[in-house]
Amino acid sequence: MSVPKWFEDAKLGIFIHFGIYAVGDVSESWSFYHNRISYEDYMNQIKYFTCDKSDAKRWAELIKKSGARYSVLTTKHHDGVALFDTKYSDNSTIKNSPYKNDIVKEYVEAIRDEGVRVGLYYSLIDWSHKDYASVYEGYRVPDDLSMVNKYTSPTDGKQDKEAWYRFMEFNKNQMGEILGNYGKIDLLWFDGDWERSEEQWGLPELKDYLKSFNSDIVINSRLKSYGDYKTPEQGIPITRPEGAWEFCTTINDSWGYRPSDNHYKSLGQIIRMFCDCIHMGGNMLLDIGPKPDGSIDKRQEDILIGLGEWIEVHKEAIFGTDEGIMHRYFLGGSTVSKDRKTLYLFVYDKPEENICLKGLSSKIKKITLLHSGKELTYDIHGGVPWFNIPGITWIKLNEKDCYKYVTVVKIELEDELDMYGGSGTVVTHN
């Protein structure tokens, strides 16, 4: 898997889950799938999806202020409700909600005007389409049909491959609409691939079709084995995923807007999560959920603005950098400049005296605070020079010099970064 340079350097994206599920304080699609609301009541929400305060330009300005380099909007979730002008289905907000504008078109134009890369989410699943629940994953009939959900597959054990082929053609046509009607799309974010096999999704031919619209399009990992990068969700990786990756997470506990969900992450927590992601060479895709009128909850706005303010102050340590050193060297996050002559340390907690950096073999030229430029003093204790074993670098830093949330310490080196990773030695001739 490979991705273009812009994606590797993006660091931050904003996910937007927008749909009729914002009306009734229910989870997107899964609420009717799990019988927490009837399908009829769920779909009836579309009548109250007014978008009367919707302002894609304001969304885009907010996303730009957050420091994000790309954004991803849900064009259609598992419920099958399209937020775009589709000629292949009557199940769309344009045809059935009070808002008759093309939401995807408004979003794409506004995001593009702000210089942010355009991403679109598309659910491979469509639990509302009459031909979707026609087969089983891999065409394998399960032993226990009582466990089959009626929205996913037949409940009687009888498969209809012709219906499935019709659905595949429908899906391909809608993908063609979102990729062909709005100019160049930079990223396509799939969901729902787990319900069918690669053969059933028409892979690899489907990916070739998608890339015919833009040969450089980035496709996430939810296209079976044909995605370009990994997308761990909600649980931040402890071990760095291999290759390009992106951590997608909510700003509270919900993907779409739910007025009852007040369990918000703090700005400080989100900044630290972001630092953890870039420390491990990944991006963070932070989700917001607009209200059914199209406005964004002030708490979500404040977090995006606050994140952007922190990023602006520390952008040198974020953009144009590579993943950092391991935690065994420094108990915090870090990044390294492209020329490997500058190490940036992310100090998460307020030190009382020093911060400790172990294993640094490179000679230090200068240490400063990135937010203020103040030069910091340091001591190096220990080490066995004749065995090329460095001592411990103690950088003098206390709380009064720290920046809010996360402080970044800039270490300029004489030569390229060199870290010692050995287990020491017995000194026999000092």
Secondary structure, 3 states (H helix, E strand, C coil): CCCCHHHHHHCEEEEECCCHHHCCCCCCCHHHHCCCCCHHHHHHHHHHCCCCCCCHHHHHHHHHHCCCCEEEEEEECCCCCECCCCCCCCCEHHHHCCCCCCHHHHHHHHHHHCCCEEEEEEECCCCCCCCHHHCCHHHCCCCCHHHCCCCCCCCCCCCCHHHHHHHHHHHHHHHHHHHHCCCCCCEEEEECHHHCCCCCCCCCHHHHHHHCCCCCCEEECCCHHHCCEECCECCCCCCCCCCCEEEEEECCCCCCCCCCCCCCCCHHHHHHHHHHHHHCCCEEEEEECCCCCCCCCHHHHHHHHHHHHHHHHCHHHCCCEEECCCCCCCCCEEEEECCCCEEEEEECCCCCCEEEECCECCCEEEEEECCCCCECCEEEECCEHHHCECCEEEEECCHHHCCCCCEEEEEEECCCCCECCCCCCCCCCC
